Amino acid sequence: MDTEIPSPVSGILRGITVAEDETVAVGARVGELIAEGQLIYNWEALPAEVAQLIHPHPTQSEVIGEAHLALAGKPLHVHA
């Protein structure tokens, strides 16, 4: 089952849910993001909690911060 977040913004990372308890991350240099993803999953962090963490610009981790901001209903970049 694929999970998509409706957004007019495209990014460099895509999360694809392949089973109820399995998500695959696809994108350039995604290996650099695995550690934070594991922490988020294991801590059962909510999007609003992750959105409060520092994700500096320009870095790969910025994509995780912006995704969680959007999931928390506070998207950083909104294009009409």
MOZINOR-V633180 format. One record per residue. N is the residue number from 1. RES is the residue in three letters. PHI is phi in radians with two decimals (* if undefined). D_CENTER is the distance of its C-alpha to the mean C-alpha in whole Angstrom. Layout:
n: (N:N)
res: (RES:RES)
phi: (PHI:PHI)
d_center: (D_CENTER:D_CENTER)
This chain:
n: (1:2:3:4:5:6:7:8:9:10:11:12:13:14:15:16:17:18:19:20:21:22:23:24:25:26:27:28:29:30:31:32:33:34:35:36:37:38:39:40:41:42:43:44:45:46:47:48:49:50:51:52:53:54:55:56:57:58:59:60:61:62:63:64:65:66:67:68:69:70:71:72:73:74:75:76:77:78:79:80)
res: (MET:ASP:THR:GLU:ILE:PRO:SER:PRO:VAL:SER:GLY:ILE:LEU:ARG:GLY:ILE:THR:VAL:ALA:GLU:ASP:GLU:THR:VAL:ALA:VAL:GLY:ALA:ARG:VAL:GLY:GLU:LEU:ILE:ALA:GLU:GLY:GLN:LEU:ILE:TYR:ASN:TRP:GLU:ALA:LEU:PRO:ALA:GLU:VAL:ALA:GLN:LEU:ILE:HIS:PRO:HIS:PRO:THR:GLN:SER:GLU:VAL:ILE:GLY:GLU:ALA:HIS:LEU:ALA:LEU:ALA:GLY:LYS:PRO:LEU:HIS:VAL:HIS:ALA)
phi: (*:-1.56:-2.08:-2.16:-1.80:-1.02:-2.82:-1.37:-1.76:-1.79:-2.31:-1.81:-2.30:-2.26:-1.77:-2.10:-1.45:-1.75:-2.72:-0.96:-2.06:-2.44:-2.19:-1.95:-1.75:-2.21:2.85:-1.17:0.95:-1.13:-1.02:-1.27:-1.83:-1.08:-1.05:-1.17:-1.03:-1.14:-1.08:-1.02:-1.14:-1.18:-1.44:0.94:-1.22:-1.47:-0.91:-1.12:-1.24:-1.20:-1.07:-1.38:-1.31:-1.41:-2.27:-1.11:-1.95:-1.66:-2.55:-1.13:-1.15:-1.01:-1.12:-1.20:-1.06:-1.19:-1.11:-1.27:-1.07:-1.12:-1.11:-1.46:1.44:-2.29:-1.07:-1.33:-2.04:-2.14:-2.02:-1.61)
d_center: (17:15:12:11:10:13:13:16:13:12:10:10:8:8:8:11:13:16:18:17:16:15:12:12:9:11:12:14:14:11:14:13:9:11:13:10:8:12:13:10:11:15:15:14:12:12:9:12:13:9:10:13:12:13:11:14:15:15:13:11:9:9:6:4:6:7:4:6:9:9:9:11:13:13:12:13:14:16:18:21)
